Amino acid sequence: MWTLPNILTMSRILVIPVLVASFYLDQPLGSHIAFITFALAGITDFFDGYLARATGSVSKIGVFLDPIADKLMVASVIVMVVGFGWVDGVHVIAAVIIMCRELLVSGLREFLAGAHVSVPVTMLAKWKTTAQMLALGSLCWMKGAEQFGLPAYEIGIVALWIAAVLTLYTGYDYLRAGIKHMV
């Protein structure tokens, strides 16, 4: 049950309090910690699935926990960057789009699982996730990157909007595929 891939997945959930707490630290230290924590979590996201498939240790708990860990991490960062005003104004719309899609797809997957229907992850959804991780990682680090003159905020906002657009399309795609099984 507690294979290395499952431990990596659980680690993403367990570091959320560290990630959240880092926003309350003096800046730029907190921003550095948030970025490192988020980056390490992203690395475990890649390796847990890779290792599970490579070693033939894909488990029901891993299949269950992996998307939950991803969504908890994404939701935590979005709430923190918006709550601290690091993302504000019209850019909050992109954050809301991402949050709404995450909830929609989670609910849809749960419903379809009850109907014994699998919804595979598309390549476009993987690109959405990549843009989302780039956006949120950049936004986590924006206070720390300032001291190096790096445009983390600008990269984060552009990637956030790219992720939001891809989110709309992939969310619609999943919904369209799922509706066939609802009627």
GROMACS elastic network, one bead per residue, 0.5 to 0.9 nm:
[ bonds ]
;  ai    aj funct       b0    kb
    1     6     6  0.76619   500
    1    59     6  0.73868   500
    1    60     6  0.89168   500
    1    61     6  0.75590   500
    1    62     6  0.88332   500
    2     5     6  0.79549   500
    2     6     6  0.56712   500
    2     7     6  0.61904   500
    2    61     6  0.89505   500
    3     6     6  0.52163   500
    3     7     6  0.62218   500
    3     8     6  0.86788   500
    3    52     6  0.84313   500
    3    57     6  0.73817   500
    3    59     6  0.87800   500
    4     7     6  0.50136   500
    4     8     6  0.61608   500
    4     9     6  0.86129   500
    4    48     6  0.74041   500
    4    51     6  0.78681   500
    4    52     6  0.81128   500
    5     8     6  0.51107   500
    5     9     6  0.62631   500
    5    10     6  0.87267   500
    5    44     6  0.84276   500
    5    47     6  0.72402   500
    5    49     6  0.66724   500
    5    50     6  0.82330   500
    5    51     6  0.60490   500
    5    52     6  0.56194   500
    5    57     6  0.79156   500
    5    58     6  0.81743   500
    5    62     6  0.73547   500
    6    10     6  0.61493   500
    6    11     6  0.85255   500
    6    48     6  0.68346   500
    6    52     6  0.83022   500
    6    58     6  0.88583   500
    6    59     6  0.81655   500
    6    61     6  0.74373   500
    6    62     6  0.54304   500
    6    65     6  0.80223   500
    6    66     6  0.82700   500
    7    10     6  0.50566   500
    7    11     6  0.60747   500
    7    12     6  0.89163   500
    7    48     6  0.81856   500
    8    11     6  0.50567   500
    8    12     6  0.68254   500
    8    41     6  0.85172   500
    8    44     6  0.56144   500
    8    45     6  0.75015   500
    8    47     6  0.77704   500
    8    48     6  0.57244   500
    9    12     6  0.55369   500
    9    13     6  0.71913   500
    9    41     6  0.86457   500
    9    44     6  0.68398   500
    9    45     6  0.67490   500
    9    48     6  0.62271   500
    9    49     6  0.87454   500
    9    62     6  0.72232   500
    9    65     6  0.68268   500
    9    66     6  0.58433   500
    9    69     6  0.66261   500
    9    70     6  0.87443   500
   10    13     6  0.52498   500
   10    14     6  0.62404   500
   10    15     6  0.88053   500
   10    62     6  0.89475   500
   10    65     6  0.74818   500
   10    66     6  0.82209   500
   10    69     6  0.72178   500
   11    15     6  0.61420   500
   11    16     6  0.88270   500
   11    41     6  0.76280   500
   11    44     6  0.80355   500
   11    69     6  0.87124   500
   12    15     6  0.55419   500
   12    16     6  0.68089   500
   12    38     6  0.87371   500
   12    40     6  0.86019   500
   12    41     6  0.53825   500
   12    42     6  0.83475   500
   12    44     6  0.73800   500
   12    45     6  0.78284   500
   12    66     6  0.89956   500
   12    69     6  0.59483   500
   12    70     6  0.76741   500
   12    72     6  0.86406   500
   12    73     6  0.71172   500
   13    16     6  0.56165   500
   13    17     6  0.85046   500
   13    41     6  0.89049   500
   13    68     6  0.84692   500
   13    69     6  0.54089   500
   13    70     6  0.83309   500
   13    72     6  0.70737   500
   13    73     6  0.70782   500
   14    17     6  0.69780   500
   14    18     6  0.82134   500
   15    18     6  0.51992   500
   15    19     6  0.62708   500
   15    20     6  0.87248   500
   15    37     6  0.73293   500
   15    38     6  0.88159   500
   15    41     6  0.80442   500
   15    73     6  0.88390   500
   16    20     6  0.60929   500
   16    21     6  0.84514   500
   16    37     6  0.85887   500
   16    38     6  0.88960   500
   16    72     6  0.79221   500
   16    73     6  0.65061   500
   16    76     6  0.72303   500
   16    77     6  0.89180   500
   17    20     6  0.50932   500
   17    21     6  0.59193   500
   17    22     6  0.84628   500
   18    21     6  0.50935   500
   18    22     6  0.60840   500
   18    33     6  0.84065   500
   18    34     6  0.78635   500
   18    37     6  0.76530   500
   19    22     6  0.52692   500
   19    23     6  0.71861   500
   19    30     6  0.88593   500
   19    33     6  0.73824   500
   19    34     6  0.52018   500
   19    35     6  0.84027   500
   19    37     6  0.62132   500
   19    38     6  0.71806   500
   19    73     6  0.87780   500
   19    76     6  0.81684   500
   19    77     6  0.78705   500
   20    23     6  0.57609   500
   20    24     6  0.75581   500
   20    34     6  0.77215   500
   20    76     6  0.70403   500
   20    77     6  0.75124   500
   20    80     6  0.69386   500
   21    24     6  0.54333   500
   21    25     6  0.69535   500
   21    30     6  0.81205   500
   21    34     6  0.85227   500
   22    25     6  0.52791   500
   22    26     6  0.84336   500
   22    29     6  0.80222   500
   22    31     6  0.67664   500
   22    32     6  0.84009   500
   22    33     6  0.60352   500
   22    34     6  0.55595   500
   23    26     6  0.80214   500
   23    27     6  0.81103   500
   23    30     6  0.54695   500
   23    31     6  0.66496   500
   23    33     6  0.86128   500
   23    34     6  0.69951   500
   23    80     6  0.72106   500
   23    81     6  0.84734   500
   23    84     6  0.79797   500
   23   140     6  0.84227   500
   24    27     6  0.84159   500
   24    30     6  0.68840   500
   25    28     6  0.82953   500
   25    29     6  0.68191   500
   25    31     6  0.81894   500
   26    29     6  0.59445   500
   26    30     6  0.58188   500
   26    31     6  0.84993   500
   27    30     6  0.52250   500
   27    31     6  0.61383   500
   27    32     6  0.83088   500
   27   143     6  0.64390   500
   27   144     6  0.70478   500
   28    31     6  0.51585   500
   28    32     6  0.63456   500
   28    33     6  0.88080   500
   28   141     6  0.83324   500
   28   142     6  0.85891   500
   28   143     6  0.52834   500
   28   145     6  0.81181   500
   28   146     6  0.83400   500
   28   147     6  0.79340   500
   29    32     6  0.51728   500
   29    33     6  0.63263   500
   29    34     6  0.86471   500
   29   143     6  0.85140   500
   29   144     6  0.68505   500
   30    33     6  0.50960   500
   30    34     6  0.60444   500
   30    35     6  0.85330   500
   30   140     6  0.89346   500
   30   141     6  0.86241   500
   30   143     6  0.83271   500
   30   144     6  0.78949   500
   31    34     6  0.50049   500
   31    35     6  0.60642   500
   31    36     6  0.85458   500
   31   139     6  0.88271   500
   31   140     6  0.58184   500
   31   142     6  0.68911   500
   31   143     6  0.56024   500
   31   144     6  0.51639   500
   31   145     6  0.82857   500
   32    35     6  0.51839   500
   32    36     6  0.61469   500
   32    37     6  0.84962   500
   32   140     6  0.78819   500
   32   141     6  0.58820   500
   32   142     6  0.87911   500
   32   143     6  0.79874   500
   32   144     6  0.55125   500
   32   145     6  0.81825   500
   33    36     6  0.51781   500
   33    37     6  0.59577   500
   33    38     6  0.84112   500
   33   140     6  0.87641   500
   33   141     6  0.83227   500
   34    37     6  0.51782   500
   34    38     6  0.59928   500
   34    39     6  0.84400   500
   34    77     6  0.89740   500
   34   137     6  0.82258   500
   34   140     6  0.56821   500
   34   141     6  0.67550   500
   35    38     6  0.51268   500
   35    39     6  0.59269   500
   35    40     6  0.84700   500
   35   136     6  0.87735   500
   35   137     6  0.57629   500
   35   138     6  0.74951   500
   35   139     6  0.83551   500
   35   140     6  0.52708   500
   35   141     6  0.50384   500
   35   142     6  0.88125   500
   35   144     6  0.86172   500
   36    39     6  0.50762   500
   36    40     6  0.60450   500
   36    41     6  0.84567   500
   36   137     6  0.86227   500
   36   141     6  0.84787   500
   37    40     6  0.52646   500
   37    41     6  0.61589   500
   37    42     6  0.86580   500
   38    41     6  0.50274   500
   38    42     6  0.61867   500
   38    43     6  0.87098   500
   38    73     6  0.80758   500
   38    77     6  0.86454   500
   38   133     6  0.85931   500
   38   136     6  0.82698   500
   38   137     6  0.62850   500
   38   140     6  0.78702   500
   39    43     6  0.62993   500
   39    44     6  0.87579   500
   39   133     6  0.85214   500
   39   137     6  0.66944   500
   40    43     6  0.50143   500
   40    44     6  0.63031   500
   40    45     6  0.86062   500
   41    44     6  0.50993   500
   41    45     6  0.62027   500
   41    46     6  0.88707   500
   41    70     6  0.89699   500
   41    73     6  0.83293   500
   42    46     6  0.65638   500
   42    47     6  0.88413   500
   42    70     6  0.87629   500
   42   133     6  0.74255   500
   43    46     6  0.52624   500
   43    47     6  0.63067   500
   43    48     6  0.86243   500
   44    48     6  0.57419   500
   44    49     6  0.85775   500
   45    48     6  0.56117   500
   45    49     6  0.68731   500
   45    50     6  0.87986   500
   45    66     6  0.77546   500
   45    69     6  0.87071   500
   45    70     6  0.76479   500
   46    49     6  0.59864   500
   46    50     6  0.63063   500
   46    51     6  0.87010   500
   47    51     6  0.57170   500
   47    52     6  0.81938   500
   48    51     6  0.53592   500
   48    52     6  0.60535   500
   48    53     6  0.86624   500
   48    62     6  0.85542   500
   48    66     6  0.83521   500
   49    52     6  0.50984   500
   49    53     6  0.61991   500
   49    54     6  0.84590   500
   49    58     6  0.79175   500
   49    62     6  0.84821   500
   49    66     6  0.82646   500
   50    53     6  0.53592   500
   50    54     6  0.59726   500
   50    55     6  0.84987   500
   51    55     6  0.58331   500
   51    56     6  0.80297   500
   51    57     6  0.77516   500
   51    58     6  0.85750   500
   52    55     6  0.54821   500
   52    56     6  0.57527   500
   52    59     6  0.79135   500
   52    62     6  0.84635   500
   53    56     6  0.50820   500
   53    57     6  0.64498   500
   53    58     6  0.60282   500
   54    57     6  0.77962   500
   54    58     6  0.89905   500
   55    58     6  0.80506   500
   56    59     6  0.89000   500
   58    61     6  0.85862   500
   58    62     6  0.66132   500
   58    63     6  0.72560   500
   59    62     6  0.50774   500
   59    63     6  0.61741   500
   59    64     6  0.85010   500
   60    63     6  0.50929   500
   60    64     6  0.60763   500
   60    65     6  0.85351   500
   61    65     6  0.58791   500
   61    66     6  0.83481   500
   62    65     6  0.51059   500
   62    66     6  0.57310   500
   62    67     6  0.88863   500
   63    66     6  0.57592   500
   63    67     6  0.74456   500
   64    67     6  0.67300   500
   64    68     6  0.70517   500
   65    68     6  0.50992   500
   65    69     6  0.59281   500
   65    70     6  0.85616   500
   66    69     6  0.52089   500
   66    70     6  0.62928   500
   66    71     6  0.87339   500
   67    70     6  0.50247   500
   67    71     6  0.61278   500
   67    72     6  0.85323   500
   67   106     6  0.82856   500
   68    71     6  0.51637   500
   68    72     6  0.60305   500
   68    73     6  0.85008   500
   68   106     6  0.84379   500
   69    72     6  0.51987   500
   69    73     6  0.61322   500
   69    74     6  0.85958   500
   70    73     6  0.52686   500
   70    74     6  0.61629   500
   70    75     6  0.85162   500
   71    74     6  0.50862   500
   71    75     6  0.58646   500
   71    76     6  0.83254   500
   71    99     6  0.87387   500
   71   102     6  0.67387   500
   71   103     6  0.85592   500
   71   106     6  0.87379   500
   72    75     6  0.51661   500
   72    76     6  0.59566   500
   72    77     6  0.86380   500
   73    76     6  0.51896   500
   73    77     6  0.63500   500
   73    78     6  0.86805   500
   74    77     6  0.53576   500
   74    78     6  0.61657   500
   74    79     6  0.86136   500
   74    98     6  0.89977   500
   74    99     6  0.82857   500
   74   102     6  0.89919   500
   74   132     6  0.82453   500
   74   133     6  0.81069   500
   74   136     6  0.76377   500
   75    78     6  0.51381   500
   75    79     6  0.60625   500
   75    80     6  0.85299   500
   75    98     6  0.88626   500
   75    99     6  0.66621   500
   75   102     6  0.85836   500
   76    79     6  0.52869   500
   76    80     6  0.61990   500
   76    81     6  0.87410   500
   77    80     6  0.50621   500
   77    81     6  0.60632   500
   77    82     6  0.84176   500
   77   136     6  0.67195   500
   77   137     6  0.87393   500
   77   139     6  0.87337   500
   77   140     6  0.74519   500
   78    81     6  0.53734   500
   78    82     6  0.60586   500
   78    83     6  0.81726   500
   78    87     6  0.86048   500
   78    95     6  0.64741   500
   78    96     6  0.86629   500
   78    98     6  0.88713   500
   78    99     6  0.79869   500
   78   136     6  0.73474   500
   79    82     6  0.53606   500
   79    83     6  0.56592   500
   79    84     6  0.83744   500
   79    95     6  0.87000   500
   80    84     6  0.58928   500
   80    85     6  0.83597   500
   80    86     6  0.83605   500
   80   140     6  0.88346   500
   81    84     6  0.53056   500
   81    85     6  0.61554   500
   81    87     6  0.56652   500
   81    88     6  0.86093   500
   81   136     6  0.84560   500
   81   139     6  0.70277   500
   81   140     6  0.71519   500
   82    85     6  0.50124   500
   82    86     6  0.58812   500
   82    88     6  0.62724   500
   82    92     6  0.69070   500
   82    95     6  0.80533   500
   83    86     6  0.76536   500
   83    87     6  0.81284   500
   83    88     6  0.88317   500
   84    87     6  0.77501   500
   84    88     6  0.89463   500
   85    88     6  0.54813   500
   85    89     6  0.89358   500
   86   139     6  0.73030   500
   86   140     6  0.87261   500
   86   142     6  0.82879   500
   86   143     6  0.89177   500
   86   153     6  0.83389   500
   87    90     6  0.87636   500
   87    91     6  0.61676   500
   87    92     6  0.61910   500
   87    95     6  0.83664   500
   87   139     6  0.79918   500
   87   153     6  0.88139   500
   87   157     6  0.79111   500
   88    91     6  0.56204   500
   88    92     6  0.53984   500
   88    93     6  0.88779   500
   89    92     6  0.59071   500
   89    93     6  0.80757   500
   90    93     6  0.56958   500
   90    94     6  0.77827   500
   91    94     6  0.54390   500
   91    95     6  0.68641   500
   91    96     6  0.89538   500
   91   157     6  0.72633   500
   91   160     6  0.81707   500
   91   161     6  0.77646   500
   92    96     6  0.61777   500
   92    97     6  0.86191   500
   93    96     6  0.50368   500
   93    97     6  0.61380   500
   93    98     6  0.86554   500
   93   161     6  0.89933   500
   93   164     6  0.86511   500
   94    97     6  0.51139   500
   94    98     6  0.63445   500
   94    99     6  0.87460   500
   94   157     6  0.89204   500
   94   160     6  0.64243   500
   94   161     6  0.57101   500
   94   162     6  0.88251   500
   94   163     6  0.80134   500
   94   164     6  0.52446   500
   94   165     6  0.81900   500
   95    98     6  0.51987   500
   95    99     6  0.62604   500
   95   100     6  0.86579   500
   95   160     6  0.72701   500
   95   161     6  0.83881   500
   95   164     6  0.72922   500
   96    99     6  0.50324   500
   96   100     6  0.60029   500
   96   101     6  0.84829   500
   96   164     6  0.86568   500
   97   100     6  0.52129   500
   97   101     6  0.61542   500
   97   102     6  0.86205   500
   97   164     6  0.59570   500
   97   165     6  0.85566   500
   97   167     6  0.72726   500
   97   168     6  0.72692   500
   98   101     6  0.52545   500
   98   102     6  0.62269   500
   98   103     6  0.88006   500
   98   132     6  0.85110   500
   98   160     6  0.86827   500
   98   163     6  0.74706   500
   98   164     6  0.56660   500
   98   165     6  0.89756   500
   98   167     6  0.61710   500
   98   168     6  0.80506   500
   99   102     6  0.51586   500
   99   103     6  0.64041   500
   99   104     6  0.86788   500
  100   103     6  0.52095   500
  100   104     6  0.60915   500
  100   105     6  0.86143   500
  101   105     6  0.59774   500
  101   106     6  0.83249   500
  101   167     6  0.64942   500
  101   168     6  0.71979   500
  101   170     6  0.86324   500
  101   171     6  0.57650   500
  101   172     6  0.88394   500
  102   105     6  0.53826   500
  102   106     6  0.60686   500
  102   107     6  0.86220   500
  102   167     6  0.85955   500
  102   171     6  0.82569   500
  103   106     6  0.51057   500
  103   107     6  0.61474   500
  103   108     6  0.84731   500
  104   107     6  0.52838   500
  104   108     6  0.60478   500
  104   109     6  0.85577   500
  104   171     6  0.74598   500
  104   175     6  0.81892   500
  105   109     6  0.59198   500
  105   110     6  0.84369   500
  105   171     6  0.66490   500
  105   174     6  0.70307   500
  105   175     6  0.75898   500
  106   109     6  0.52049   500
  106   110     6  0.61936   500
  106   111     6  0.86594   500
  107   110     6  0.51127   500
  107   111     6  0.61873   500
  107   112     6  0.85787   500
  108   111     6  0.51337   500
  108   112     6  0.60698   500
  108   113     6  0.84431   500
  108   174     6  0.80091   500
  108   175     6  0.72834   500
  108   178     6  0.69047   500
  109   112     6  0.50822   500
  109   113     6  0.59006   500
  109   114     6  0.85751   500
  109   117     6  0.84856   500
  109   118     6  0.77782   500
  109   119     6  0.69680   500
  109   174     6  0.89473   500
  109   178     6  0.83467   500
  110   113     6  0.51206   500
  110   114     6  0.64256   500
  110   115     6  0.88226   500
  111   114     6  0.52549   500
  111   115     6  0.65713   500
  111   116     6  0.88423   500
  111   117     6  0.87556   500
  111   178     6  0.88863   500
  111   182     6  0.87873   500
  112   116     6  0.61203   500
  112   117     6  0.50620   500
  112   118     6  0.68073   500
  112   119     6  0.77597   500
  112   178     6  0.70644   500
  112   181     6  0.74594   500
  112   182     6  0.84408   500
  113   117     6  0.54585   500
  113   118     6  0.64797   500
  113   119     6  0.85972   500
  114   117     6  0.75383   500
  115   118     6  0.88401   500
  115   181     6  0.78256   500
  117   178     6  0.87175   500
  117   181     6  0.81065   500
  119   122     6  0.89675   500
  119   174     6  0.75873   500
  119   177     6  0.80728   500
  119   178     6  0.79536   500
  121   124     6  0.83273   500
  121   125     6  0.62897   500
  121   126     6  0.72644   500
  122   125     6  0.51070   500
  122   126     6  0.65158   500
  122   127     6  0.88720   500
  122   170     6  0.82204   500
  123   126     6  0.50270   500
  123   127     6  0.64372   500
  123   128     6  0.86829   500
  124   128     6  0.61782   500
  124   129     6  0.86351   500
  124   166     6  0.73883   500
  124   169     6  0.87955   500
  124   170     6  0.69700   500
  125   129     6  0.61948   500
  125   130     6  0.86022   500
  125   166     6  0.74271   500
  125   167     6  0.76381   500
  125   169     6  0.89450   500
  125   170     6  0.59838   500
  125   171     6  0.87454   500
  126   129     6  0.50106   500
  126   130     6  0.62142   500
  126   131     6  0.87026   500
  127   131     6  0.61889   500
  127   132     6  0.84406   500
  127   163     6  0.81861   500
  127   166     6  0.78622   500
  128   131     6  0.52047   500
  128   132     6  0.60410   500
  128   133     6  0.85842   500
  128   162     6  0.77646   500
  128   163     6  0.51551   500
  128   164     6  0.80053   500
  128   165     6  0.85024   500
  128   166     6  0.54050   500
  128   167     6  0.62780   500
  128   170     6  0.80256   500
  129   133     6  0.60419   500
  129   134     6  0.85106   500
  129   163     6  0.72798   500
  129   166     6  0.89640   500
  129   167     6  0.87242   500
  130   133     6  0.51752   500
  130   134     6  0.61545   500
  130   135     6  0.85236   500
  130   163     6  0.80980   500
  131   134     6  0.51063   500
  131   135     6  0.60283   500
  131   136     6  0.85754   500
  131   159     6  0.53986   500
  131   160     6  0.69163   500
  131   161     6  0.87851   500
  131   162     6  0.65547   500
  131   163     6  0.51222   500
  131   164     6  0.89026   500
  131   166     6  0.86607   500
  132   135     6  0.50490   500
  132   136     6  0.60670   500
  132   137     6  0.83312   500
  132   156     6  0.88247   500
  132   159     6  0.66592   500
  132   160     6  0.60948   500
  132   161     6  0.88956   500
  132   162     6  0.80562   500
  132   163     6  0.51841   500
  132   164     6  0.80953   500
  133   136     6  0.52159   500
  133   137     6  0.57671   500
  133   138     6  0.82525   500
  133   159     6  0.86041   500
  133   160     6  0.88703   500
  133   163     6  0.88662   500
  134   137     6  0.52373   500
  134   138     6  0.59786   500
  134   139     6  0.84804   500
  134   155     6  0.80288   500
  134   156     6  0.67489   500
  134   159     6  0.64550   500
  134   160     6  0.80982   500
  135   138     6  0.52507   500
  135   139     6  0.61021   500
  135   140     6  0.85738   500
  135   152     6  0.87211   500
  135   153     6  0.86637   500
  135   155     6  0.67862   500
  135   157     6  0.64949   500
  135   158     6  0.74468   500
  135   161     6  0.85647   500
  135   162     6  0.88540   500
  135   163     6  0.78511   500
  136   140     6  0.59797   500
  136   141     6  0.85469   500
  136   156     6  0.64174   500
  136   157     6  0.88783   500
  136   159     6  0.84021   500
  136   160     6  0.74108   500
  137   140     6  0.51154   500
  137   141     6  0.63416   500
  137   142     6  0.86698   500
  137   152     6  0.86786   500
  137   156     6  0.74623   500
  138   141     6  0.51657   500
  138   142     6  0.59710   500
  138   145     6  0.85079   500
  138   151     6  0.86586   500
  138   153     6  0.64272   500
  138   154     6  0.85213   500
  138   155     6  0.65544   500
  138   157     6  0.85127   500
  138   159     6  0.88230   500
  139   142     6  0.50989   500
  139   143     6  0.82123   500
  139   152     6  0.63910   500
  139   153     6  0.57081   500
  139   154     6  0.87063   500
  139   155     6  0.81530   500
  139   156     6  0.51672   500
  139   157     6  0.76531   500
  140   143     6  0.76239   500
  140   144     6  0.84479   500
  140   152     6  0.86511   500
  140   153     6  0.89119   500
  140   156     6  0.87256   500
  141   144     6  0.52061   500
  141   145     6  0.58143   500
  141   146     6  0.85444   500
  141   152     6  0.66782   500
  141   153     6  0.81824   500
  142   145     6  0.50430   500
  142   146     6  0.61973   500
  142   150     6  0.82202   500
  142   151     6  0.75961   500
  142   153     6  0.52643   500
  142   154     6  0.88685   500
  142   156     6  0.81998   500
  143   146     6  0.54758   500
  143   147     6  0.76105   500
  143   152     6  0.83433   500
  143   153     6  0.84418   500
  144   147     6  0.59839   500
  144   148     6  0.76217   500
  144   150     6  0.89808   500
  144   152     6  0.87890   500
  145   148     6  0.52964   500
  145   149     6  0.63516   500
  145   150     6  0.52194   500
  145   151     6  0.71382   500
  145   152     6  0.60892   500
  145   153     6  0.85351   500
  146   150     6  0.58416   500
  146   151     6  0.72806   500
  146   152     6  0.75999   500
  146   153     6  0.87459   500
  147   150     6  0.76897   500
  148   151     6  0.89940   500
  149   152     6  0.88266   500
  150   153     6  0.84751   500
  151   154     6  0.53935   500
  151   155     6  0.61930   500
  151   156     6  0.84669   500
  152   155     6  0.51199   500
  152   156     6  0.58428   500
  152   157     6  0.85308   500
  153   157     6  0.60990   500
  153   158     6  0.86013   500
  154   157     6  0.52354   500
  154   158     6  0.61891   500
  154   159     6  0.84778   500
  155   158     6  0.53304   500
  155   159     6  0.60132   500
  155   160     6  0.83623   500
  156   159     6  0.51915   500
  156   160     6  0.58633   500
  156   161     6  0.86630   500
  157   161     6  0.63209   500
  157   162     6  0.86447   500
  158   161     6  0.53237   500
  158   162     6  0.62901   500
  158   163     6  0.86240   500
  159   163     6  0.59690   500
  159   164     6  0.84312   500
  160   163     6  0.50522   500
  160   164     6  0.60802   500
  160   165     6  0.87280   500
  161   165     6  0.61983   500
  161   166     6  0.85353   500
  162   165     6  0.52584   500
  162   166     6  0.62213   500
  162   167     6  0.83577   500
  163   166     6  0.50810   500
  163   167     6  0.57620   500
  163   168     6  0.85875   500
  164   168     6  0.62443   500
  164   169     6  0.87544   500
  165   168     6  0.52347   500
  165   169     6  0.65130   500
  165   170     6  0.87499   500
  166   169     6  0.51517   500
  166   170     6  0.60046   500
  166   171     6  0.82259   500
  167   170     6  0.52352   500
  167   171     6  0.56782   500
  167   172     6  0.82619   500
  168   171     6  0.52044   500
  168   172     6  0.60757   500
  168   173     6  0.85066   500
  169   172     6  0.52029   500
  169   173     6  0.61054   500
  169   174     6  0.87313   500
  170   174     6  0.61093   500
  170   175     6  0.84471   500
  171   174     6  0.52007   500
  171   175     6  0.60973   500
  171   176     6  0.85099   500
  172   175     6  0.50021   500
  172   176     6  0.59524   500
  172   177     6  0.84951   500
  173   176     6  0.51624   500
  173   177     6  0.62178   500
  173   178     6  0.85627   500
  174   177     6  0.51125   500
  174   178     6  0.60026   500
  174   179     6  0.85674   500
  175   179     6  0.59544   500
  175   180     6  0.88959   500
  176   179     6  0.53883   500
  176   180     6  0.71115   500
  177   180     6  0.60272   500
  177   181     6  0.78628   500
  178   181     6  0.55670   500
  178   182     6  0.68027   500
  179   183     6  0.66330   500
  180   183     6  0.61072   500
